Amino acid sequence: MSSGSAGALSVTLCRDPRQFAALEESWNRLFRGCPTATPFQSHAWLHSWWLSYGKDGRLRIVLVRRGEELVGAAALMLVHRPMPLLVPIGGPITDYFDVLVAAEHADRVVPALARGLHRAARGAVVDLREVRPGAAAEELYRQWPGVSSMLADSTCMELPTLPFDELVKRMPASGAQRVRAKLRKTDAAGIEEHEVTEQEVPRAVRTLLRLHEKQWRGRGVTPEHLRPRFAEHLTRATRRMVRAGESRLTEFRLDGKVVAANVTLLSSGLSGGYLYGADPDLRTRKVDVATLLLRHEARRALAEGRPVVSFLRGNEPYKNHWRPETVVNRRFLLSTAALAPLLRVHESQVTGREWAVDVLREVMPAARDWRARLNELRVR
C-alpha cells in the first residue's frame, strides 16, 4: 500500500483483496452517499466479481479518507494486454463504471482522487469504460492533471419512471393498441409474481440461467452467461444485494411452475433490468415477456421513487418500441505526461477496432448470424 495526503484527506492504494473485503461497511456508506452511483459500484457487485474473475497481484483501488471516513474510491485493476492498463473492476459483464465520491466533500475529494490515480498510473494508461453521462468520473476527467482523451462507448436506453399507462401512451397509437391487447392475454393466462428472498437466491439463479439458455438456444447465447464463474458471481452478488436492497430477483409462475425470472439491479438513481430468462413455450400462450417485465419494473420503480427505468446497454429493436431516451456512455483515457505516446497508441487501436466493426456490420449483414452460430458452438 502506498499513501499520500491532500490537506485533511489521506489517499491510499489498496492492493490487498483481504483489505478490499474488509471495506464492505464503509464502502456501502460511501455508495449510499454518492448520488451518481449505479448498482455496479456497490461493494457486493465489485467484490463478488473480484472473487470470481480477479487475478492475484492485479488489484488497484484508490481510496480517499477524511479521518477514518471513506469519502472517495476508484475500483480498478491492472491488465497487461494489449499494453499496461488500469481498467475498472467488473469487466464486460458490468454495464456502468463510476468512481465513488461523497457528495458533501466532492470539491475536495475529486482532486485528491485524481492525484492518487495519477500516482497509481505511473506505469500504465487508465482506461475507464462505460461511464454514464452525469457520473462523478466526468469531474475526475475534467480535473485530471495529465493527458486525457474521451471517446464514445456503449449505447444505453432509458425510460422516465411513469405510470405504465403513461409509458404506453408514448408509443404510436397502433403500437399502444397492440401492447394493451398483449397484456390482456398475459393477464388472462394467470401468471403470478414472486419476489425471491435472500435464502431462495441460489435456487432462483439456477432456474433463471436455465431459462436464459433455453430462451436463447440456437440464437447465439452470450457464452459467458453459461459459464460456472458467471453463475457463481451472479448468485453471490445477487444474494448480498437482495439483502441490502440493491437488487431484486422476481419469478413469474404459471400453474406453480417458474416460466420466467428477472434480476433487477437498484440504486437511488435507477432501476436496471440486468438479466432475464423465459420459457419459449410462453409464446404459444401469446405471453409477451418483454412487456410483462417492463410493466413490473415500471410499477416497482414508481413505488420506490427511482427516477429512471434503464434497459442498460444495447439498442435492440424491441427497446425502441417504447421511445426510450438514448444515452451514450463515455470512455475516458487518462495517463501521465510521460505516457502520452502510449495513450495515443491505445486510442488509435480502440478507434481502429471500432471502425472495423462498423464496416463489417455495414458490408456483411450476415456477420452477426455467423457470430451467433460461433457462440453456440463455443458453448457446446
N, C-alpha and C positions, 0 to 999 in steps of 0.2 A: 504494500500500500504506500502510495506517495501522498504528501499533503502540502497544502499551502494555505494562505489566508487572504481574505478580501474584506478588510475592515473588521466588522464584528462577525463576519461569516467565515467558516472554515470549508475548504474544498478538498475532498479526498477521492482517490481512485480505488474502487473495490474490485479486486481480482480473485477473491476467495468465495466460492459457491456457498460455503457454510455461513459466511457473513451475509451474503445475499438472502439466504433463507431466514436468518435472524432478523432481517429488516421488516418482516411482514407487518407488524403492528404500526410502526412509524411510517412505513410506505403507504399503508392504507389510509392513515390520517392525511398524508400529503395528497394522495389520489382524490380523496373526498373534498379537499380544499383547492383543487385545481379545476376550474370550470370548463376548460377546454379539453380535459382528458376524455378519451374514449375508453370503452371496456378493455381494449387491448393494452392499456397501460396499467391495469390492475396487477398487483403482486401475484395473485392467483394464476392469471394467464401467463405472465412472463416467467415466473419461477417454474411452473409446470412445464412450459416449453423448454426451458433450460435442462430440466431433468431428463426429458425425452430426446432432445436434439443437441444440447450443448456439448462442447469438446473441452477436455482438460487444457488449462492454460490460456483459454481464449476470452474469458470474461473480462469486460472493461466497463464498469458502471461508475460514472462521475456523480458524486454526491455533494450536495451543499447543505451545511448545517448552520443554524443560528443557535449557538449554545448546544444543547442536546437535541434540539428540534430539527428534524429533517425538513428542509424547505425547497429543495431542488434535486432533480435526478434525471440522468440520461442513461438509459439501459442499452448498452452496446456490447459488441463482441468483435474480436479480431479475426479476420479471414486473410488468407494469403493468395487467393486466386480471384480474378486474374492478376492481381497485384496486392500489396498490403492495404487493406481497407478496414475501417471501423464501420460496422453496419449494425442496424437495430437488431436486438434480440426479438425473435418472433418469426423471422424468415418469411417465406412465401405464403404461409397459411395465416398470416396476420394482415388484416386489411388496412389498418391505420397505425402510423407511428406518431408519437409526440414526446416531447420532454415534459416532465412534471415540474411546475413552478407554483409555489404557494402564492395565491392572488394578492395577499396583503403585503408581500415583500417582493413583488415581481420586479420593481425598478432596480433592486439591488441584486436579486438572485440571478437574473438573466445574464448580466455582465460577468458575475462570478462563475456561472456555469460555462459561459463562453471561454473564459480564461482557463478553467480546468480542462475543458475538452481540447483547447488549443495545445496545452501541455501534453495531454494524452495522445495527440495526433502528430507528435514529432516524427514518427516513422511511418505514418500511414495517412491515406486520404480518407476523410469522413464522407460516407455515402448514406444520407438519410432519405429513405424511400417512403412513399405513401403518406406524405404529410398533408393532412386535411386543411383546407383553407380556414384561417382563423386560429390555427393551432399555436401554442406557445413557441414551437420551434421556428415559426416565422420571425419572431423577435430575436431569437438566437441567431438566425441567419443574418438579420439586419445588423446585429452588433458583433458579428464575427471579426476578430482582429487580423485575420489572414486573407487568403484568396478564396473566392467563392463563385459558384455558378448555380443557376436554377433551371431546371427542366420540368416539362410536364410529365406526369406519371399516370396512374390508372384513372379511368372514368368511373364515377360512382353516381348512383341515382338515389334521390331522397324525396320524401313527401312531407309536407307540413302535417302536424298532428291535428286532425279534424275529425268530427263525427263521420262514420263510414259513409253515410248517405251523402255528405258533402264531397267526399273523395270521388264517389261515383258520378256526381254532377260535374266534376272536372272533365269527364270523358265526353267524346262526341255522343250525341243522343242515341245513335244506333248501338254504340258500344255499351252505353249505360243500360240500355234495354236488355242486351244480351247478358250482362253481369247480373242483373236482377233476376232474370229467368234461371241462370245457373244456380244462384243462391237458393231459389225456391226449390229446385231439385235436390240440392245439397241438404237443405233443412228437412226435406221430405224423407231423405234416406235415414235420418235419425242418428247422425254422428254425434257422439258425446266427447267433451273435452275433459282432460285430466291433467292437472299440474303436478309434475313429478316432485316428490320430496327428495331431500338430500340422500337419504338411505336408498331410495329407488334408482338413483342416477346410474350406477354401473349396469344394471339390467336394462334400463331405458336406452342408454347409449348403444349397447349391443343391438337392441331392436332397431334403433334409428339407422345405424350403419348397415344393417342387413337390408332394410327397406331402401336405403340410398343406393346400394349396389344393385338391387333388383330393379329400381326405377331407371337407372342409367345403363343397364345391361344392353350391350350392342350399340350404344350411342356415345361411347367414349368417356367412361367414368374417369375422374381425376385419380391417377394411380395412388397418390399419397393418401387419399381418403380411405383406402383399403389396407393400409399397412398397419402392423401392430403398434408401432410407435405413435401413430396418429390416434388410434383408439385409446392408447394409454394416456396420452396427453389430454384428449378431449374429455375422458372420464374424470381424470384427476382435477383438471381446471374447472369443469362444469360443477363438480361436486362442491368445490370450495366456493365458487362464485354463486351457486344457489344458496349456500349457507349465508353469504354476505349480502345477498340481494343484488348481485351484479349479473345474474343470469337467470333464465327461466327455460325449463325444458317441458314442453307440452306434448302430450299424446292425444291423438284423436282416435276414438274407438267406435267400432261398428259391431253390434251384437257381441260385445265383450272382447273383441279382438282388436289389437292395435293395427290400424291401417295407415297411419301417418304419424310422424313425430318431427318436432322442430326445436332447435336450440336458438334462443334469442339472447344476445349479449346486451347489457344495460349500463348506461352511465347517466349522469344528470342531464346531459345534452342530447342523448339519442337512444333509440331502441333499434337494434340491428339484427335482422334475421341472418344467422350465420350459416346454418346447415340444416337441411331437412331431408327426410326420406318419405316416400309414399308408395303404397302398393299400386302397381299399374292397373290392377283389376278395378280400381275406383272409376276408371274411365267408362267401364261398361255400365256403371250406375249413374253416369253423367255428373260425377262429382268433379268440380274444378278445384283442384288442390291449392293452386296459387291464390285464387280468390278467397278460399276458405282461410288460408293462413294470413293473408293481408287483413281481412276483416278482424280476425282475432287480435293481431298485433296492433292495429289501429285503435281498437277498443281499449286494450290494456294501456297503451301509451297515453291515451287521452285520460284515463282514470288515474294514472300515475303522474301526470303532469310533465311528461317528456316531450320536448317541442318538435322532435324530428323522428320520423319512421324511415330508417335507412335500408335500402336494398344492398348496401355495401358495394363491393367492386363489381364491375361488369355492366354492360349496356345491352343485355339480351332483349330481343323484341318484346317479350311479354311484359317487361317492365314499362316500356314506353306507352303501353295502352293507358296507363294511369296519368300520363302527362306529368311525370316527375320533374324535379329540378335536377339539372345535370351539374355535378360538382367534379372538378378535375383535381386530383391530388397533385402535390408538387414533389419534386426530388431535388434535394439540396446537396451539392458537392462542396466540401469545405477542406481547406488544407492550410498549412503554414506557408509562408512566402517561399521557403526553401524547396517545398514540394510542389510548387505551382506547375512545373512541366509535367509531373506525374498526374496531377489533376486534369490537365488538358488532354493528356493521352487517354485517361479513363473517360472523360467526357466525349471524346471523338469515338471511342469504342461503343459507348452507350448509344449515341445518336446514330452510329452506323448500323448497329443491330436493329434499332427501331425502324430505320429506313428500309432495311432489307425485309423485315417482317411486313411492313406496309405494302411494299412492291409485290411480295409473294401473295398476299391476300388479294391484290388487285388483278394480277395476271394469272393466278392459279386458284380459282374459286374452289377447286376440289381439294386444296391443301388441308383445309380444316377436316374434311372427311377422312383423309389419309391419316392425319394426326389422331383422330378418334379411333381409327382401326389399330394404329400402332399402340396407343394407350391400352386398348382392350387386350392386345397380345401380351403387353408387358405385365398386365395384371394376372393373366392366366399363367 
